[in-house]
Amino acid sequence: MLTNNPKLTVVGAGPGDIELFTLKGVKALQSANVVLYDALVNPELLDYAQNAELIFVGKRKGCYAYQQEQINDLIISRANSHGHVVRLKGGDPFIFGRGAEEMEIAAAAGLEVAMVPGISSSLAVPAYQNIPLTKRGSAESFWVITGTTKDHKLSNDVALASQSSATVVILMGMSKLGEIVNLFTASGKKEVPVAIIQNGTTAEERIGIGTIKTIQSVVEALKLTNPSIIVIGEVVRHRAQLLNLQLEYNAV
């Protein structure tokens, strides 16, 4: 029996560390009748949704639990039958998360819609490894680019970014690492530092540090895989500098 007006709230689950989830997100889960959640969501967050039906709609190793059209249908049908649907997505739903598309479809079907931002992995994962995306004297701006477009190709923006002095953060780019390296090498950037961070902000976090010239060997040696983000730029050096300063201080 429907107890609430049909509503969709798209909620950002953050990068993985449960303590980076927002209070507004907690309140949304507590009021949810149904939660549709993705693969990269920390499952501990579902404990906040005590009164909700929980439905996994994510993707694991290329296998979809539901296709996007089926997820859209679930949102509309469950909202109309149950009331408040929370669509829980990793990171921030408006950064390569299709949150805006789902809200448009829900609104067109007559649902009330709301959005709760999440902390994006593009910002938080480097920060957890003491890598700032901007730093005076190193980078005045940063790019956040998807490594794989809807056509399963490398974004053309990567070629443009390779010609910039900005920090470049590439999400979903591990399968295109060879192409990325070739573009930056062609732009004369083979000595630019690179960090690849797997499972960032979680207990399974791993990191590989190298340069454009060496990073593929680093990835192979450490067996880094998805989910990972790629950070390219002089700011990567800040991590080692900070660690060295801490070692010097502790040695005094």
C-alpha positions as CSV (number, residue, x, y, z in Angstrom):
1,M,0.0,0.0,0.0
2,L,1.4,3.4,-1.0
3,T,2.1,5.5,2.0
4,N,4.2,8.3,0.4
5,N,4.0,10.4,-2.7
6,P,6.1,8.8,-5.5
7,K,9.6,10.2,-5.2
8,L,13.1,9.5,-6.4
9,T,16.1,10.7,-4.5
10,V,19.5,10.2,-6.2
11,V,22.1,9.9,-3.5
12,G,25.9,9.9,-3.8
13,A,27.5,7.2,-1.7
14,G,31.0,8.8,-1.8
15,P,34.2,7.0,-2.7
16,G,34.1,4.1,-0.3
17,D,35.0,5.1,3.2
18,I,31.7,5.1,5.1
19,E,32.7,8.1,7.2
20,L,32.7,10.2,4.0
21,F,29.0,9.7,3.5
22,T,26.8,12.8,4.1
23,L,24.3,13.3,6.9
24,K,21.7,14.2,4.2
25,G,22.4,10.9,2.6
26,V,21.8,9.1,5.9
27,K,18.4,10.8,6.2
28,A,17.4,9.9,2.7
29,L,18.2,6.2,3.3
30,Q,16.3,6.3,6.6
31,S,13.2,7.5,4.9
32,A,13.5,5.2,1.9
33,N,11.0,2.6,1.0
34,V,13.2,1.1,-1.7
35,V,16.9,1.4,-2.3
36,L,18.5,0.6,-5.7
37,Y,22.2,0.4,-5.2
38,D,25.3,0.0,-7.3
39,A,28.4,-2.2,-7.1
40,L,30.8,0.4,-5.8
41,V,28.6,1.4,-2.9
42,N,29.9,0.4,0.6
43,P,27.4,-2.2,1.8
44,E,27.5,-0.9,5.3
45,L,25.5,2.1,4.1
46,L,22.5,-0.1,3.6
47,D,22.2,-0.5,7.4
48,Y,20.7,3.0,7.4
49,A,17.8,1.8,5.2
50,Q,16.2,-0.4,7.9
51,N,12.7,-0.1,6.4
52,A,13.5,-0.4,2.7
53,E,13.5,-3.1,0.1
54,L,17.1,-3.4,-1.1
55,I,17.7,-4.2,-4.8
56,F,21.2,-4.5,-6.3
57,V,21.3,-3.0,-9.8
58,G,25.1,-2.6,-10.3
59,K,27.6,-4.0,-12.6
60,R,30.4,-6.4,-11.7
61,K,33.2,-7.5,-14.1
62,G,31.2,-6.4,-17.1
63,C,28.0,-8.2,-16.0
64,Y,24.9,-6.1,-15.5
65,A,22.3,-7.1,-12.9
66,Y,19.9,-4.8,-14.8
67,Q,20.3,-2.8,-18.0
68,Q,19.8,0.9,-17.7
69,E,16.3,0.8,-19.2
70,Q,15.3,-1.8,-16.6
71,I,16.6,0.4,-13.8
72,N,14.6,3.3,-15.1
73,D,11.5,1.1,-15.1
74,L,12.2,-0.1,-11.6
75,I,12.5,3.4,-10.3
76,I,9.2,4.4,-11.8
77,S,7.3,1.2,-10.8
78,R,8.6,1.0,-7.3
79,A,8.0,4.7,-6.6
80,N,4.4,4.3,-7.7
81,S,3.9,1.2,-5.7
82,H,6.1,1.9,-2.6
83,G,6.7,5.6,-2.4
84,H,10.2,6.9,-1.8
85,V,12.9,5.3,-4.0
86,V,16.6,6.1,-3.3
87,R,19.0,5.5,-6.1
88,L,22.3,5.0,-4.3
89,K,25.4,5.5,-6.5
90,G,29.1,5.5,-5.8
91,G,31.0,8.8,-5.7
92,D,28.9,11.7,-6.9
93,P,26.0,10.8,-9.2
94,F,26.5,13.9,-11.3
95,I,30.1,12.9,-12.2
96,F,29.9,10.1,-14.8
97,G,27.1,8.6,-12.7
98,R,24.0,8.9,-15.0
99,G,22.2,10.5,-12.0
100,A,20.9,13.4,-14.1
101,E,19.5,11.0,-16.8
102,E,17.6,9.0,-14.2
103,M,16.1,12.2,-12.6
104,E,14.9,13.4,-16.0
105,I,13.2,10.1,-16.7
106,A,11.6,10.0,-13.3
107,A,10.4,13.6,-13.5
108,A,8.9,13.0,-17.0
109,A,7.0,10.1,-15.4
110,G,5.5,12.4,-12.8
111,L,7.8,11.6,-9.8
112,E,9.1,14.1,-7.4
113,V,12.8,14.2,-7.7
114,A,15.7,15.2,-5.4
115,M,19.5,14.9,-5.4
116,V,22.0,14.5,-2.6
117,P,25.6,15.0,-3.7
118,G,28.4,12.7,-2.8
119,I,32.1,13.2,-2.4
120,S,33.6,12.2,-5.8
121,S,36.4,9.7,-5.9
122,S,38.1,12.1,-8.4
123,L,38.8,14.4,-5.4
124,A,38.8,12.2,-2.4
125,V,41.0,9.3,-3.6
126,P,44.0,11.4,-4.4
127,A,43.5,13.4,-1.2
128,Y,43.6,10.2,0.9
129,Q,47.1,9.6,-0.7
130,N,48.2,13.2,0.1
131,I,48.0,14.2,-3.6
132,P,46.4,17.6,-4.1
133,L,44.8,18.3,-7.5
134,T,46.0,21.9,-7.4
135,K,49.0,23.4,-5.7
136,R,50.7,26.7,-6.2
137,G,53.6,26.3,-8.6
138,S,52.5,22.9,-9.8
139,A,49.0,23.1,-11.1
140,E,46.5,25.9,-11.5
141,S,43.6,23.7,-12.6
142,F,42.5,20.1,-13.1
143,W,40.7,17.9,-15.6
144,V,38.4,15.0,-14.6
145,I,37.8,12.8,-17.6
146,T,36.1,9.5,-18.3
147,G,38.6,7.1,-19.7
148,T,35.9,5.1,-21.6
149,T,33.0,6.8,-23.4
150,K,29.6,5.2,-24.2
151,D,31.2,4.0,-27.4
152,H,33.9,2.2,-25.4
153,K,36.6,4.5,-26.8
154,L,39.0,6.8,-25.1
155,S,37.7,10.3,-24.6
156,N,39.1,12.8,-27.1
157,D,39.5,15.2,-24.1
158,V,42.5,13.1,-22.9
159,A,44.5,14.2,-26.0
160,L,43.6,17.8,-25.2
161,A,44.5,17.4,-21.5
162,S,47.8,15.9,-22.4
163,Q,48.9,19.2,-23.9
164,S,48.0,21.1,-20.7
165,S,50.0,21.7,-17.5
166,A,46.9,20.9,-15.4
167,T,46.5,17.9,-13.3
168,V,44.6,15.1,-15.1
169,V,42.3,12.7,-13.3
170,I,41.0,9.8,-15.4
171,L,38.2,7.6,-14.2
172,M,37.4,4.2,-15.7
173,G,40.7,4.4,-17.7
174,M,42.7,1.3,-16.8
175,S,41.7,-0.6,-20.0
176,K,43.0,2.4,-22.0
177,L,46.2,3.0,-20.1
178,G,48.4,2.2,-23.1
179,E,46.6,4.7,-25.2
180,I,46.8,7.3,-22.5
181,V,50.6,6.8,-22.1
182,N,51.0,7.1,-25.9
183,L,49.1,10.4,-26.0
184,F,51.2,11.9,-23.1
185,T,54.4,10.6,-24.5
186,A,53.6,12.3,-27.9
187,S,53.0,15.5,-26.0
188,G,56.5,15.3,-24.5
189,K,55.3,14.3,-21.0
190,K,57.1,11.0,-20.5
191,E,58.7,12.2,-17.3
192,V,55.5,13.6,-15.8
193,P,54.6,11.7,-12.6
194,V,51.6,9.4,-12.4
195,A,49.7,7.7,-9.5
196,I,47.2,4.9,-10.0
197,I,45.1,4.2,-6.9
198,Q,42.9,1.1,-6.7
199,N,40.0,0.8,-4.3
200,G,40.7,4.3,-2.9
201,T,39.6,5.2,0.6
202,T,38.8,1.6,1.5
203,A,40.7,-1.0,3.5
204,E,41.8,-2.6,0.2
205,E,43.4,0.6,-1.1
206,R,46.6,0.1,-3.2
207,I,48.7,2.6,-5.0
208,G,51.4,2.6,-7.8
209,I,53.6,5.6,-8.4
210,G,55.6,6.1,-11.6
211,T,56.0,8.4,-14.6
212,I,54.3,8.3,-18.0
213,K,57.3,6.3,-19.2
214,T,57.3,3.7,-16.3
215,I,53.7,3.5,-15.1
216,Q,52.7,0.5,-17.3
217,S,55.5,-1.5,-15.8
218,V,54.5,-0.4,-12.3
219,V,50.9,-1.5,-12.9
220,E,52.1,-4.9,-14.2
221,A,54.4,-5.5,-11.3
222,L,51.8,-4.5,-8.7
223,K,48.9,-6.2,-10.6
224,L,46.7,-3.1,-10.3
225,T,43.3,-3.4,-11.7
226,N,39.9,-1.8,-11.6
227,P,38.4,0.0,-9.8
228,S,41.2,2.5,-10.1
229,I,41.7,6.2,-10.8
230,I,44.7,7.6,-12.7
231,V,46.3,10.9,-11.6
232,I,48.7,12.6,-13.9
233,G,50.7,15.7,-13.0
234,E,53.4,17.4,-11.0
235,V,51.2,17.4,-8.0
236,V,51.8,13.6,-7.6
237,R,55.3,14.6,-6.3
238,H,53.7,16.3,-3.2
239,R,53.0,12.9,-1.7
240,A,56.7,11.9,-1.5
241,Q,57.7,15.4,-0.4
242,L,55.2,15.3,2.4
243,L,56.3,11.8,3.5
244,N,59.9,12.9,3.5
245,L,59.1,15.9,5.6
246,Q,57.3,13.7,8.1
247,L,60.3,11.3,8.2
248,E,62.7,14.1,8.8
249,Y,60.5,15.6,11.6
250,N,60.2,12.2,13.3
251,A,63.9,11.6,13.1
252,V,64.7,14.9,15.0
